[in-house]
Amino acid sequence: MKKRSGSGRNPTEKELREAERVLQLHPLQQKTHPSAIPADHAKLAHINTYGSLPDFYLDQPFICRVCGKREIWKATDQKWYYEDAKGHIDARAVECHHCRKAKKSKEAPQQKKA
């Protein structure tokens, strides 16, 4: 399988360790880290929460709940999901690309029948 540049699919062990290391830094260090992507609060106005909104996004490593594969939910993908696709701020990546794609292909024929 060809690895897409800049995606969180098929990350190397080094990429996973670096993402985990950055998450362990103090928030002030995270905010100024080169991998941090600033959040646009104007685009997060759709979110109705008592909690605080993010000031920035960081790469988030996760383990697929279906197959157990380790991937990274990239900061750029988070920014798109929360700000452009208007996703819920508490949503997190839980399935790898392969498992999401397989799930969508199973659901597609059922949606056509309805």
N, C-alpha and C positions, 0 to 999 in steps of 0.2 A: 504494500500500500504506500502510495506516495505521500509524503508529509507536506502539508500546506504550510508555507512560510508564515510565521506569526500566529499560528493557531495553537490551541492547547491540546490538540490531538497528538498522540504518540510522543509525548515529551520525553526528553532524555532524563536520566537520573539527576544530572547536574541542574537542569531547568527546574525539576521538582524540588530539589534541595534549596535552590536559590529562592523560589517562591515561598517556601516554608520559612526560610531564614528572614525574609523581608517582613513576613507577618509577625515575627517575634520582636521586631524592632519597636521602639517607643513611637507612639503616634506622630510626634513631631519629626522624627527621623523618617517615618513612612511617608509623610506628606511631602518631604523634600527629596525623596528617593526618585531616581530617573524613571523607574517603572510606574510611578504613581500618575494616574490620569485625573485631572481635576473634574469634579462634578459641576454641572450647571443647575443650580437650584431653581432657576426659572423654568427649566424643563421638567423639574420634579414636582411642580405645583399640583399635579393630579393625585399625588400621594397624600392620603389623609391618615396621619399617624400621630400618636402622642410621643413617639420616640424621635430621636434626632435624624436628620437626613445626612447622607454621607458627604464629606467634603472632597473626597477623592476615591478612586477605585484602585485596587491592587489585584494582581493575579491570585486566584484562589485555587489551590490544589484540592482535588476531591477524589473519592473512590466511588465508582459506579455501583449503585445499589443492585443492579441486575447481574453484571458479570464480574465485578470486582476490579476492573481496570482502573489505573490511576491516570487522571487527566488534569488539565488546568483550565479553569474558567477564566479566560483572559480579561484583563481590565477593560480593553476596548469592547469586548462582547458584553460585559456588564453595563457599560455606559450606554450602548445601543439598547439593550433590553430594558433598562430602567427609564431612560430618557426618551427614546424614540418609539419603542414598542409599547411603552407605558406599562411595563410589568410591575407587579407588586414588589415593594422594597424588601419584604421579608423572604422573597423567593430565592432559592439557591440552586445551583446545578447539582443534580443527583444522578443523572444518567449520562454515560459517555455518548459520543457522536454516533457510533455504530448502533448502540441499543436504541437511541432516540429515532434514528432513521428506520430501523426494523419495526419499531412500534408504530411509526407514522404510516409505513407501507401496509401494515396489518389493518389500521383504522381506515385508510383511504377507501377500500372497496365497501366497507360497511357504511360509510357516509353517503356513497352513491346510491345505495339501496333505500336509504331513509327519505 
